Amino acid sequence: MPFMLDEQPTLNVAIVGGGIAGAVLAIGLINRGINVKLYERARDFSEVGAGLGFTPNAEWAMKVIDPLIHVAFKKVAVQNSTDWFTWIDSYTANEATDGSNDELIYNMYLGERGFEGCHRAQFLDELAKLIPRQCVEFRKNLRTIEERGEDQKMVVVGCDGIRSRVRQLVLGEDHPAAYPGYSHKYAFRGLIPMEKAVEVLGEKRTASRFMHLGQGAHALTFPVAGGTLLNVVAFVNDPEEWPHSEKLTSTGTKQEAVNAFKHFAPTTRAIIDLLPEKLDRWAIFDTFDNPAPTYVKGRMVLMGDAAHASSPHHGAGAGMCIEDAAALVGLLQMVQSEMQHSKHTMSDLLRLALATYDQVRLDRSHWLVETSRYVGELYEWQHGSDPVKISREIDWRARKIWAYNIEEMSRLTKENFTRRLWKLDEALLY
Ligand SMILES: Cc1cc2nc3c(=O)[nH]c(=O)nc-3n(C[C@H](O)[C@H](O)[C@H](O)COP(=O)(O)OP(=O)(O)OC[C@H]3O[C@@H](n4cnc5c(N)ncnc54)[C@H](O)[C@@H]3O)c2cc1C
């Protein structure tokens, strides 16, 4: 039925999950006059704490959704101490902490304030300040969604993370892509007091981001907490299955990490030696084996890790959530404005908008999952140890993520939706 002109209709969006994806989407929609209710199963926004780095594409997408999101990020971001991100051979090279670069594989210029990190919980706290309290319901765990048909203006967006319930409802519980898979890597994460780290590693190795490459394992180090701590993420290849069906974390020991890095060069072994005796072990799951063939079913749509969970080897998963939000916010804004005068039904407008979203986001987000798996393997020499090949692979892949033109994505998204609308107009005429 055509829409009534005098109703001044407003779109209602139910967001499931209040992580980075859900929070940025809520802010963007609220600012565009769209009704939002965000349902989060935890009792607050910021229960999970971890470090997150944002690449330049993510910062650009924040600005497109709402410049205040970018302000919130800058408020909590920790500036890099140097402008470089360095990948080194930590396995065969004679590592030197004196600044000589015989082990250098690849050096990336981060530019002024590029790839800054923040604490996830702190960023979410800042985002929460931009969402009116009445738009959020905590302690709400989504189990199912019923299509009753009475509210044609309602959209449900699944932002419920890697083990998304909404993904199961969109794809069907029996669909293999409804569940993430083990990437056969896990990570030990730890923080080292900076004075101790400098004593062993020297100034140069502790002042900026280093990726330590080698056979069967790799480690990322970077300064956090205003340079008072060195953050260590030590990844280990694991041919076994992850033994815990419900949990993605377990406890590990330093000895296990020492064993995994025992063939590495002295500096990397020294980093591992500085870790605490008891360590958290994080299983790296992703959607690589079974990517979702679509992110949409009816008026349900997936965003962020719920749609495409990536391993963390590019440090770009959360950035991809923000790109998704920029596309979806723009489309729902167009639906909202079209609703005021369109001859089409609300269901038709939403169908076109969500099909556009699917088309615009599917390839790039699937590619991120693929490339992230690949570089994780590359860092552990599963594709050979040739430094020239490794540096070439890192270079083009990182550029493709970092240099993505968000304005262009928004323009193409709008164009795609408008074309679909014209086709529908034509269908009505004939
Ligand atoms: C070790 C590691 C390091 C990483 N480093 C980076 C990095 O440096 N840069 C980067 O960009 N990305 C990084 N990532 C990826 C990034 O953390 C994720 O891509 C991002 O946090 C996903 O956000 P999200 O909002 O989609 O999901 P989540 O953050 O998982 O949020 C989902 C929310 O939904 C809620 N929820 C779940 N189920 C339900 C339900 N049924 N009902 C209601 N609520 C529900 C949860 O409580 C949670 O609050 C890293 C990931 C890992 C594992």
Ligand as a Chemical Component Dictionary entry (heavy atoms), coordinates in Angstrom:
data_LIG
# 
_chem_comp.id                   LIG 
_chem_comp.type                 NON-POLYMER 
_chem_comp.pdbx_formal_charge   0 
_chem_comp.three_letter_code    LIG 
# 
loop_
_chem_comp_atom.comp_id 
_chem_comp_atom.atom_id 
_chem_comp_atom.alt_atom_id 
_chem_comp_atom.type_symbol 
_chem_comp_atom.charge 
_chem_comp_atom.model_Cartn_x 
_chem_comp_atom.model_Cartn_y 
_chem_comp_atom.model_Cartn_z 
_chem_comp_atom.pdbx_ordinal 
LIG C1  C1  C 0 42.991 -9.906  19.941 1  
LIG C2  C2  C 0 42.183 -8.942  19.082 2  
LIG C3  C3  C 0 42.723 -7.717  18.729 3  
LIG C4  C4  C 0 42.018 -6.820  17.905 4  
LIG N1  N1  N 0 42.571 -5.634  17.548 5  
LIG C5  C5  C 0 41.919 -4.797  16.719 6  
LIG C6  C6  C 0 42.482 -3.550  16.340 7  
LIG O1  O1  O 0 43.579 -3.190  16.743 8  
LIG N2  N2  N 0 41.769 -2.754  15.490 9  
LIG C7  C7  C 0 40.530 -3.095  15.000 10 
LIG O2  O2  O 0 39.943 -2.344  14.208 11 
LIG N3  N3  N 0 39.960 -4.280  15.369 12 
LIG C8  C8  C 0 40.614 -5.126  16.200 13 
LIG N4  N4  N 0 40.039 -6.295  16.587 14 
LIG C9  C9  C 0 38.678 -6.612  16.101 15 
LIG C10 C10 C 0 37.623 -5.859  16.904 16 
LIG O3  O3  O 0 37.809 -6.085  18.279 17 
LIG C11 C11 C 0 36.216 -6.288  16.477 18 
LIG O4  O4  O 0 36.121 -6.288  15.062 19 
LIG C12 C12 C 0 35.153 -5.341  17.022 20 
LIG O5  O5  O 0 35.315 -5.090  18.387 21 
LIG C13 C13 C 0 33.765 -5.918  16.770 22 
LIG O6  O6  O 0 32.793 -5.026  17.254 23 
LIG P1  P1  P 0 31.262 -5.421  17.240 24 
LIG O7  O7  O 0 30.539 -4.268  17.823 25 
LIG O8  O8  O 0 30.862 -5.909  15.893 26 
LIG O9  O9  O 0 31.165 -6.696  18.193 27 
LIG P2  P2  P 0 31.456 -6.811  19.769 28 
LIG O10 O10 O 0 32.481 -5.843  20.201 29 
LIG O11 O11 O 0 31.699 -8.252  20.026 30 
LIG O12 O12 O 0 30.088 -6.367  20.426 31 
LIG C14 C14 C 0 28.959 -7.189  20.402 32 
LIG C15 C15 C 0 28.023 -6.747  21.515 33 
LIG O13 O13 O 0 26.795 -7.464  21.396 34 
LIG C16 C16 C 0 26.391 -7.945  22.662 35 
LIG N5  N5  N 0 25.587 -9.153  22.420 36 
LIG C17 C17 C 0 26.022 -10.346 21.944 37 
LIG N6  N6  N 0 24.994 -11.195 21.812 38 
LIG C18 C18 C 0 23.873 -10.524 22.212 39 
LIG C19 C19 C 0 22.488 -10.862 22.279 40 
LIG N7  N7  N 0 22.059 -12.076 21.935 41 
LIG N8  N8  N 0 21.604 -9.923  22.730 42 
LIG C20 C20 C 0 22.050 -8.687  23.084 43 
LIG N9  N9  N 0 23.360 -8.309  23.035 44 
LIG C21 C21 C 0 24.251 -9.216  22.590 45 
LIG C22 C22 C 0 27.702 -8.225  23.395 46 
LIG O14 O14 O 0 27.517 -8.222  24.796 47 
LIG C23 C23 C 0 28.575 -7.064  22.904 48 
LIG O15 O15 O 0 28.454 -5.930  23.714 49 
LIG C24 C24 C 0 40.724 -7.184  17.429 50 
LIG C25 C25 C 0 40.150 -8.415  17.812 51 
LIG C26 C26 C 0 40.879 -9.284  18.628 52 
LIG C27 C27 C 0 40.233 -10.606 19.014 53 
# 
loop_
_chem_comp_bond.comp_id 
_chem_comp_bond.atom_id_1 
_chem_comp_bond.atom_id_2 
_chem_comp_bond.value_order 
_chem_comp_bond.pdbx_ordinal 
LIG C1  C2  SING 1  
LIG C2  C3  SING 2  
LIG C2  C26 DOUB 3  
LIG C3  C4  DOUB 4  
LIG C4  N1  SING 5  
LIG C4  C24 SING 6  
LIG N1  C5  DOUB 7  
LIG C5  C6  SING 8  
LIG C5  C8  SING 9  
LIG C6  O1  DOUB 10 
LIG C6  N2  SING 11 
LIG N2  C7  SING 12 
LIG C7  O2  DOUB 13 
LIG C7  N3  SING 14 
LIG N3  C8  DOUB 15 
LIG C8  N4  SING 16 
LIG N4  C9  SING 17 
LIG N4  C24 SING 18 
LIG C9  C10 SING 19 
LIG C10 O3  SING 20 
LIG C10 C11 SING 21 
LIG C11 O4  SING 22 
LIG C11 C12 SING 23 
LIG C12 O5  SING 24 
LIG C12 C13 SING 25 
LIG C13 O6  SING 26 
LIG O6  P1  SING 27 
LIG P1  O7  DOUB 28 
LIG P1  O8  SING 29 
LIG P1  O9  SING 30 
LIG O9  P2  SING 31 
LIG P2  O10 DOUB 32 
LIG P2  O11 SING 33 
LIG P2  O12 SING 34 
LIG O12 C14 SING 35 
LIG C14 C15 SING 36 
LIG C15 O13 SING 37 
LIG C15 C23 SING 38 
LIG O13 C16 SING 39 
LIG C16 N5  SING 40 
LIG C16 C22 SING 41 
LIG N5  C17 SING 42 
LIG N5  C21 SING 43 
LIG C17 N6  DOUB 44 
LIG N6  C18 SING 45 
LIG C18 C19 SING 46 
LIG C18 C21 DOUB 47 
LIG C19 N7  SING 48 
LIG C19 N8  DOUB 49 
LIG N8  C20 SING 50 
LIG C20 N9  DOUB 51 
LIG N9  C21 SING 52 
LIG C22 O14 SING 53 
LIG C22 C23 SING 54 
LIG C23 O15 SING 55 
LIG C24 C25 DOUB 56 
LIG C25 C26 SING 57 
LIG C26 C27 SING 58 
# 
